[in-house]
Amino acid sequence: MACALVWSPEAIEDIEAIVAYIERDSLWYAKAVATKIVETAEAIPRYPELGRIVPEIGNPAIRERFAHRYRIIYRIDQTNVLVAAVIHGRQDFEPLVSRIDHSRKPGS
């Protein structure tokens, strides 16, 4: 099932924030991380179900792939793969639940 890849505005902001943080120490590494995140995301539509189900949500339509220490969290529907968030693996996930899974509220 090949789908179109769509980036949410929030996911784009996530990448921009990641790059801004890393480039304080290394512009080269910031570019390398951003490139790896984008390349990993661009591969998702070919096999969207290859990513694992996000354990905090448990919805088979919401999955994740990893690039370096970052979680690329995406939602699968009939025609699109929506990248909903890109977060560090140690980042608190709870505040992002409602942004990623519109059927749930934080804390539920």
LOTORVO-178425 format. One record per residue: residue in three letters; chain; x, z, y of N, C-alpha, C, CB in turn. Coordinates in steps of 0.05 Angstrom, whole numbers, padded with zeros to 5 digits. Glycine has a CB too. Layout:
+-----+----+--------+--------+---------+---------+--------+----------+--------+--------+---------+---------+--------+----------+
!  aa ! ch ! n_east !   n_up ! n_north ! ca_east !  ca_up ! ca_north ! c_east !   c_up ! c_north ! cb_east !  cb_up ! cb_north !
+-----+----+--------+--------+---------+---------+--------+----------+--------+--------+---------+---------+--------+----------+
! Ala !  A !      X !      Z !       Y !       X !      Z !        Y !      X !      Z !       Y !       X !      Z !        Y !
...
+-----+----+--------+--------+---------+---------+--------+----------+--------+--------+---------+---------+--------+----------+
! end
This chain:
+-----+----+--------+--------+---------+---------+--------+----------+--------+--------+---------+---------+--------+----------+
!  aa ! ch ! n_east !   n_up ! n_north ! ca_east !  ca_up ! ca_north ! c_east !   c_up ! c_north ! cb_east !  cb_up ! cb_north !
+-----+----+--------+--------+---------+---------+--------+----------+--------+--------+---------+---------+--------+----------+
! Met !  A !  00017 !  00000 !  -00023 !   00000 !  00000 !    00000 !  00018 !  00000 !   00025 !  -00019 !  00024 !    00000 !
! Ala !  A !  00021 ! -00023 !   00038 !   00037 ! -00024 !    00062 !  00018 ! -00020 !   00086 !   00051 ! -00052 !    00064 !
! Cys !  A !  00026 ! -00002 !   00103 !   00010 !  00005 !    00127 !  00027 !  00001 !   00152 !   00000 !  00035 !    00126 !
! Ala !  A !  00014 !  00002 !   00175 !   00028 !  00000 !    00200 !  00038 !  00028 !   00208 !   00011 ! -00012 !    00222 !
! Leu !  A !  00062 !  00029 !   00220 !   00072 !  00055 !    00229 !  00064 !  00058 !   00258 !   00103 !  00056 !    00226 !
! Val !  A !  00053 !  00082 !   00264 !   00044 !  00089 !    00291 !  00057 !  00116 !   00298 !   00013 !  00090 !    00294 !
! Trp !  A !  00068 !  00118 !   00322 !   00079 !  00143 !    00332 !  00060 !  00157 !   00351 !   00107 !  00138 !    00345 !
! Ser !  A !  00054 !  00182 !   00346 !   00038 !  00197 !    00366 !  00056 !  00203 !   00390 !   00027 !  00224 !    00353 !
! Pro !  A !  00043 !  00205 !   00414 !   00059 !  00212 !    00437 !  00075 !  00239 !   00433 !   00041 !  00215 !    00462 !
! Glu !  A !  00063 !  00258 !   00419 !   00076 !  00283 !    00414 !  00101 !  00280 !   00397 !   00057 !  00303 !    00401 !
! Ala !  A !  00100 !  00262 !   00377 !   00123 !  00257 !    00360 !  00146 !  00245 !   00376 !   00116 !  00239 !    00336 !
! Ile !  A !  00139 !  00227 !   00394 !   00159 !  00215 !    00412 !  00172 !  00236 !   00429 !   00147 !  00192 !    00429 !
! Glu !  A !  00155 !  00254 !   00440 !   00165 !  00276 !    00456 !  00183 !  00295 !   00439 !   00142 !  00293 !    00468 !
! Asp !  A !  00176 !  00299 !   00414 !   00193 !  00315 !    00396 !  00220 !  00303 !   00394 !   00179 !  00317 !    00368 !
! Ile !  A !  00222 !  00277 !   00389 !   00248 !  00264 !    00386 !  00264 !  00266 !   00412 !   00245 !  00234 !    00378 !
! Glu !  A !  00251 !  00261 !   00434 !   00265 !  00264 !    00460 !  00276 !  00292 !   00464 !   00246 !  00256 !    00483 !
! Ala !  A !  00261 !  00312 !   00457 !   00270 !  00340 !    00459 !  00294 !  00345 !   00440 !   00247 !  00359 !    00454 !
! Ile !  A !  00292 !  00335 !   00416 !   00314 !  00338 !    00397 !  00340 !  00326 !   00408 !   00307 !  00326 !    00370 !
! Val !  A !  00337 !  00301 !   00418 !   00361 !  00287 !    00429 !  00372 !  00303 !   00453 !   00353 !  00258 !    00437 !
! Ala !  A !  00355 !  00312 !   00471 !   00364 !  00326 !    00494 !  00379 !  00352 !   00486 !   00340 !  00333 !    00513 !
! Tyr !  A !  00369 !  00365 !   00466 !   00382 !  00390 !    00457 !  00410 !  00384 !   00445 !   00364 !  00404 !    00437 !
! Ile !  A !  00411 !  00364 !   00427 !   00436 !  00358 !    00413 !  00456 !  00346 !   00432 !   00430 !  00339 !    00390 !
! Glu !  A !  00448 !  00330 !   00450 !   00468 !  00316 !    00467 !  00482 !  00335 !   00486 !   00454 !  00294 !    00483 !
! Arg !  A !  00473 !  00359 !   00489 !   00488 !  00379 !    00505 !  00515 !  00383 !   00493 !   00472 !  00405 !    00508 !
! Asp !  A !  00517 !  00381 !   00466 !   00542 !  00385 !    00452 !  00555 !  00359 !   00444 !   00537 !  00402 !    00428 !
! Ser !  A !  00538 !  00338 !   00437 !   00550 !  00314 !    00426 !  00530 !  00290 !   00430 !   00558 !  00317 !    00397 !
! Leu !  A !  00537 !  00273 !   00448 !   00520 !  00249 !    00452 !  00520 !  00232 !   00427 !   00530 !  00233 !    00476 !
! Trp !  A !  00543 !  00229 !   00414 !   00546 !  00213 !    00390 !  00527 !  00224 !   00368 !   00575 !  00213 !    00380 !
! Tyr !  A !  00528 !  00250 !   00363 !   00512 !  00262 !    00342 !  00482 !  00260 !   00349 !   00520 !  00291 !    00337 !
! Ala !  A !  00475 !  00263 !   00374 !   00447 !  00261 !    00383 !  00436 !  00233 !   00376 !   00444 !  00266 !    00413 !
! Lys !  A !  00452 !  00213 !   00382 !   00444 !  00185 !    00375 !  00442 !  00181 !   00345 !   00464 !  00165 !    00387 !
! Ala !  A !  00461 !  00193 !   00330 !   00461 !  00190 !    00301 !  00436 !  00203 !   00289 !   00486 !  00203 !    00289 !
! Val !  A !  00428 !  00226 !   00299 !   00404 !  00240 !    00289 !  00379 !  00224 !   00295 !   00403 !  00269 !    00300 !
! Ala !  A !  00377 !  00215 !   00320 !   00354 !  00199 !    00328 !  00352 !  00174 !   00312 !   00355 !  00192 !    00358 !
! Thr !  A !  00374 !  00160 !   00307 !   00374 !  00136 !    00291 !  00364 !  00141 !   00263 !   00402 !  00123 !    00291 !
! Lys !  A !  00374 !  00163 !   00251 !   00366 !  00170 !    00224 !  00336 !  00177 !   00222 !   00383 !  00194 !    00213 !
! Ile !  A !  00326 !  00191 !   00242 !   00298 !  00198 !    00243 !  00281 !  00172 !   00244 !   00291 !  00216 !    00267 !
! Val !  A !  00288 !  00154 !   00262 !   00273 !  00129 !    00265 !  00275 !  00112 !   00240 !   00283 !  00114 !    00290 !
! Glu !  A !  00299 !  00109 !   00229 !   00302 !  00093 !    00205 !  00286 !  00105 !   00181 !   00332 !  00091 !    00197 !
! Thr !  A !  00286 !  00131 !   00179 !   00270 !  00144 !    00157 !  00241 !  00139 !   00161 !   00276 !  00174 !    00156 !
! Ala !  A !  00231 !  00142 !   00186 !   00203 !  00138 !    00192 !  00195 !  00109 !   00187 !   00197 !  00145 !    00221 !
! Glu !  A !  00212 !  00090 !   00195 !   00206 !  00062 !    00191 !  00203 !  00054 !   00162 !   00227 !  00044 !    00205 !
! Ala !  A !  00215 !  00069 !   00144 !   00214 !  00063 !    00116 !  00188 !  00074 !   00103 !   00238 !  00074 !    00101 !
! Ile !  A !  00175 !  00093 !   00116 !   00152 !  00106 !    00105 !  00129 !  00087 !   00097 !   00141 !  00127 !    00124 !
! Pro !  A !  00121 !  00068 !   00114 !   00098 !  00052 !    00108 !  00100 !  00036 !   00081 !   00093 !  00032 !    00130 !
! Arg !  A !  00124 !  00030 !   00072 !   00126 !  00016 !    00046 !  00116 !  00033 !   00023 !   00156 !  00008 !    00042 !
! Tyr !  A !  00123 !  00058 !   00023 !   00114 !  00077 !    00002 !  00106 !  00103 !   00015 !   00137 !  00081 !   -00019 !
! Pro !  A !  00083 !  00104 !   00028 !   00076 !  00128 !    00043 !  00072 !  00153 !   00026 !   00051 !  00123 !    00059 !
! Glu !  A !  00065 !  00150 !   00001 !   00060 !  00173 !   -00016 !  00085 !  00183 !  -00028 !   00040 !  00166 !   -00037 !
! Leu !  A !  00108 !  00172 !  -00022 !   00134 !  00181 !   -00032 !  00141 !  00208 !  -00020 !   00156 !  00161 !   -00026 !
! Gly !  A !  00132 !  00213 !   00005 !   00138 !  00239 !    00018 !  00122 !  00261 !   00005 !   00131 !  00237 !    00048 !
! Arg !  A !  00133 !  00285 !   00007 !   00119 !  00308 !   -00005 !  00095 !  00316 !   00012 !   00138 !  00331 !   -00010 !
! Ile !  A !  00075 !  00328 !  -00001 !   00053 !  00339 !    00014 !  00063 !  00363 !   00029 !   00029 !  00347 !   -00006 !
! Val !  A !  00055 !  00365 !   00055 !   00065 !  00387 !    00071 !  00054 !  00413 !   00059 !   00056 !  00384 !    00101 !
! Pro !  A !  00071 !  00431 !   00050 !   00062 !  00455 !    00036 !  00044 !  00473 !   00053 !   00085 !  00470 !    00025 !
! Glu !  A !  00049 !  00475 !   00078 !   00033 !  00492 !    00096 !  00005 !  00482 !   00099 !   00047 !  00495 !    00122 !
! Ile !  A !  00000 !  00457 !   00094 !  -00027 !  00445 !    00098 ! -00041 !  00439 !   00071 !  -00025 !  00420 !    00114 !
! Gly !  A ! -00027 !  00427 !   00052 !  -00038 !  00422 !    00026 ! -00057 !  00398 !   00025 !  -00052 !  00446 !    00017 !
! Asn !  A ! -00058 !  00382 !   00046 !  -00075 !  00358 !    00046 ! -00058 !  00334 !   00037 !  -00086 !  00353 !    00075 !
! Pro !  A ! -00067 !  00320 !   00016 !  -00051 !  00297 !    00005 ! -00047 !  00275 !   00025 !  -00065 !  00287 !   -00019 !
! Ala !  A ! -00063 !  00274 !   00046 !  -00060 !  00253 !    00066 ! -00039 !  00260 !   00087 !  -00086 !  00247 !    00080 !
! Ile !  A ! -00029 !  00285 !   00087 !  -00009 !  00294 !    00106 !  00016 !  00300 !   00091 !  -00020 !  00318 !    00123 !
! Arg !  A !  00037 !  00285 !   00097 !   00062 !  00286 !    00082 !  00085 !  00288 !   00100 !   00064 !  00262 !    00063 !
! Glu !  A !  00109 !  00291 !   00088 !   00133 !  00293 !    00104 !  00157 !  00281 !   00089 !   00139 !  00322 !    00111 !
! Arg !  A !  00175 !  00271 !   00105 !   00201 !  00262 !    00096 !  00222 !  00276 !   00113 !   00204 !  00230 !    00098 !
! Phe !  A !  00246 !  00278 !   00104 !   00267 !  00292 !    00118 !  00288 !  00273 !   00128 !   00279 !  00313 !    00100 !
! Ala !  A !  00299 !  00279 !   00151 !   00322 !  00265 !    00163 !  00340 !  00286 !   00174 !   00314 !  00243 !    00185 !
! His !  A !  00363 !  00289 !   00163 !   00381 !  00312 !    00169 !  00365 !  00337 !   00165 !   00391 !  00309 !    00199 !
! Arg !  A !  00363 !  00354 !   00185 !   00348 !  00379 !    00182 !  00320 !  00377 !   00193 !   00363 !  00402 !    00195 !
! Tyr !  A !  00311 !  00354 !   00199 !   00285 !  00350 !    00212 !  00263 !  00340 !   00193 !   00288 !  00330 !    00235 !
! Arg !  A !  00240 !  00350 !   00197 !   00216 !  00343 !    00182 !  00201 !  00322 !   00198 !   00198 !  00368 !    00175 !
! Ile !  A !  00197 !  00299 !   00185 !   00180 !  00277 !    00197 !  00153 !  00280 !   00184 !   00193 !  00248 !    00193 !
! Ile !  A !  00134 !  00290 !   00199 !   00108 !  00296 !    00187 !  00088 !  00274 !   00195 !   00097 !  00324 !    00197 !
! Tyr !  A !  00075 !  00263 !   00176 !   00058 !  00240 !    00181 !  00031 !  00242 !   00166 !   00072 !  00214 !    00173 !
! Arg !  A !  00012 !  00227 !   00176 !  -00015 !  00226 !    00165 ! -00020 !  00198 !   00155 !  -00037 !  00235 !    00185 !
! Ile !  A ! -00031 !  00195 !   00131 !  -00037 !  00169 !    00119 ! -00067 !  00164 !   00121 !  -00027 !  00168 !    00089 !
! Asp !  A ! -00074 !  00140 !   00130 !  -00102 !  00132 !    00128 ! -00102 !  00104 !   00116 !  -00117 !  00132 !    00156 !
! Gln !  A ! -00125 !  00090 !   00117 !  -00128 !  00064 !    00104 ! -00109 !  00043 !   00115 !  -00156 !  00055 !    00106 !
! Thr !  A ! -00104 !  00043 !   00141 !  -00088 !  00021 !    00153 ! -00063 !  00030 !   00167 !  -00105 !  00007 !    00172 !
! Asn !  A ! -00060 !  00056 !   00172 !  -00037 !  00066 !    00188 ! -00023 !  00090 !   00175 !  -00046 !  00073 !    00215 !
! Val !  A !  00002 !  00093 !   00182 !   00016 !  00117 !    00178 !  00022 !  00128 !   00206 !   00043 !  00113 !    00160 !
! Leu !  A !  00011 !  00151 !   00213 !   00015 !  00162 !    00239 !  00036 !  00184 !   00238 !  -00012 !  00173 !    00250 !
! Val !  A !  00058 !  00181 !   00252 !   00078 !  00202 !    00254 !  00067 !  00222 !   00274 !   00107 !  00191 !    00262 !
! Ala !  A !  00060 !  00246 !   00264 !   00047 !  00266 !    00281 !  00066 !  00285 !   00294 !   00027 !  00281 !    00265 !
! Ala !  A !  00089 !  00290 !   00280 !   00108 !  00310 !    00291 !  00136 !  00305 !   00278 !   00099 !  00338 !    00286 !
! Val !  A !  00156 !  00313 !   00293 !   00183 !  00313 !    00283 !  00194 !  00341 !   00291 !   00202 !  00289 !    00294 !
! Ile !  A !  00199 !  00358 !   00271 !   00207 !  00385 !    00278 !  00231 !  00393 !   00261 !   00184 !  00405 !    00273 !
! His !  A !  00246 !  00413 !   00271 !   00268 !  00424 !    00256 !  00257 !  00439 !   00232 !   00286 !  00443 !    00274 !
! Gly !  A !  00271 !  00438 !   00210 !   00262 !  00451 !    00185 !  00258 !  00481 !   00188 !   00282 !  00446 !    00164 !
! Arg !  A !  00271 !  00494 !   00207 !   00268 !  00522 !    00210 !  00247 !  00529 !   00232 !   00294 !  00535 !    00217 !
! Gln !  A !  00236 !  00509 !   00245 !   00217 !  00514 !    00267 !  00191 !  00526 !   00255 !   00211 !  00488 !    00282 !
! Asp !  A !  00179 !  00544 !   00270 !   00153 !  00556 !    00262 !  00133 !  00534 !   00262 !   00145 !  00579 !    00282 !
! Phe !  A !  00120 !  00530 !   00239 !   00101 !  00508 !    00235 !  00073 !  00515 !   00244 !   00101 !  00501 !    00206 !
! Glu !  A !  00066 !  00540 !   00244 !   00038 !  00548 !    00249 !  00026 !  00537 !   00275 !   00036 !  00578 !    00249 !
! Pro !  A !  00041 !  00537 !   00298 !   00030 !  00527 !    00323 !  00024 !  00497 !   00322 !   00048 !  00532 !    00346 !
! Leu !  A !  00035 !  00483 !   00302 !   00031 !  00454 !    00301 !  00009 !  00445 !   00282 !   00057 !  00441 !    00292 !
! Val !  A ! -00003 !  00464 !   00268 !  -00023 !  00457 !    00247 ! -00046 !  00441 !   00259 !  -00033 !  00482 !    00233 !
! Ser !  A ! -00057 !  00450 !   00281 !  -00081 !  00436 !    00292 ! -00073 !  00409 !   00304 !  -00094 !  00453 !    00314 !
! Arg !  A ! -00048 !  00406 !   00313 !  -00039 !  00380 !    00323 ! -00036 !  00360 !   00300 !  -00012 !  00383 !    00337 !
! Ile !  A ! -00029 !  00369 !   00277 !  -00024 !  00351 !    00254 ! -00049 !  00347 !   00236 !  -00001 !  00362 !    00237 !
! Asp !  A ! -00063 !  00369 !   00231 !  -00087 !  00367 !    00214 ! -00111 !  00375 !   00231 !  -00084 !  00386 !    00189 !
! His !  A ! -00124 !  00356 !   00241 !  -00147 !  00360 !    00259 ! -00171 !  00374 !   00246 !  -00156 !  00334 !    00271 !
! Ser !  A ! -00170 !  00376 !   00220 !  -00193 !  00389 !    00206 ! -00189 !  00419 !   00204 !  -00196 !  00377 !    00178 !
! Arg !  A ! -00165 !  00429 !   00212 !  -00159 !  00457 !    00210 ! -00152 !  00469 !   00238 !  -00136 !  00463 !    00191 !
! Lys !  A ! -00157 !  00494 !   00240 !  -00149 !  00509 !    00264 ! -00125 !  00526 !   00258 !  -00173 !  00526 !    00275 !
! Pro !  A ! -00107 !  00532 !   00277 !  -00085 !  00550 !    00271 ! -00094 !  00576 !   00260 !  -00068 !  00554 !    00297 !
! Gly !  A ! -00079 !  00586 !   00240 !  -00086 !  00612 !    00228 ! -00107 !  00610 !   00206 !  -00095 !  00630 !    00249 !
! Ser !  A ! -00118 !  00586 !   00201 !  -00139 !  00585 !    00180 ! -00127 !  00575 !   00154 !  -00162 !  00566 !    00188 !
+-----+----+--------+--------+---------+---------+--------+----------+--------+--------+---------+---------+--------+----------+
! end
